[in-house]
Amino acid sequence: MATRSTRALARAYLIAVLAFLFAPLVVVVLFSFHSVPRMSLPFEGFSLRWYDEVLHDPVVIDAMMRSATAAVLTGLLSGILGLSIALALVGARQRVRAATMVAALIPLTFPSLLYAIGLAICYHYFDVGYSLKATIGGHVIIALPFVFIVLSASLDRFRFSLLEAAFDLGASPWLAFRKITLPLILPAVIGATVLAMALSTDEFVVAFFTAGQEKTLPLLLYARINQGLDPSLNAIGTILLVATTGLAWLSAVRTAKES
């Protein structure tokens, strides 16, 4: 009986935690389909009017394109840099690899606000200016540690005896990388790249300090919330939620295939 009570209590606790975590998201998604311009119960019916409104709004479309551009470039740059660093450390001493891993983990504990303020000051000091390019630079800084950690874990499981066999057969380092190393770790590379894209898609703080007038979708959502609650905001939020969740799921699937 005590065991049943404990299990029931554990289930109830789990349900309560999940409800607390996901209830706000459920509310946003639910009211994005509300047929009337009122964000309160009772729910009077489903409609796609708010999606039709935001998808025909040129300001929203421009913000979506900026977010997509930032996500793709952040993923590509983070993937290239993260893979280069991970490969460079393959033959390094254990102390060097451990120190590099610690250096990569430390930024993850810092508030992104510190990076945002620091970047804004640096961009102003060096007269770089605030734009989408400046935001992408900040996103790469945030995403790079995640990409490096994923790819380092993949290379730790890599069988380097395959490369030794390739070298014995006369393969050049570039040919061995192109034919053996890259194909075997490609799922992890794609997964890490998509993860960087997911981090960039809904990133707000760095974009807030560095984007200037080139607002991404999270910045546009924030600006419109300050103007008052509007049911179309739920549609924008749902689109952002689907994009981020989809990228995160794809990243998890690709990384799992590598293992």
Sequence and secondary structure as in RCSB ss.txt:
>XXXX:A:sequence
MATRSTRALARAYLIAVLAFLFAPLVVVVLFSFHSVPRMSLPFEGFSLRWYDEVLHDPVVIDAMMRSATAAVLTG
LLSGILGLSIALALVGARQRVRAATMVAALIPLTFPSLLYAIGLAICYHYFDVGYSLKATIGGHVIIALPFVFIV
LSASLDRFRFSLLEAAFDLGASPWLAFRKITLPLILPAVIGATVLAMALSTDEFVVAFFTAGQEKTLPLLLYARI
NQGLDPSLNAIGTILLVATTGLAWLSAVRTAKES
>XXXX:A:secstr
 HHHHHHHHHHHHHHHHHHHHHHHHHHHHHHTTBSSS  SSS   B  HHHHHHHT HHHHHHHHHHHHHHHHHH
HHHHHHHHHHHHHTTTS HHHHHHHHHHHHGGGGS HHHHHHHHHHHHHHTT  SSHHHHHHHHHHHHHHHHHHH
HHHHHHT  THHHHHHHHTT  HHHHIIIIIHHHHHHHHHHHHHHHHHHHHT  HHHHHH TT   HHHHHHHHH
HT   HHHHHHHHHHHHHHHHHHHHHHHHHHHH 
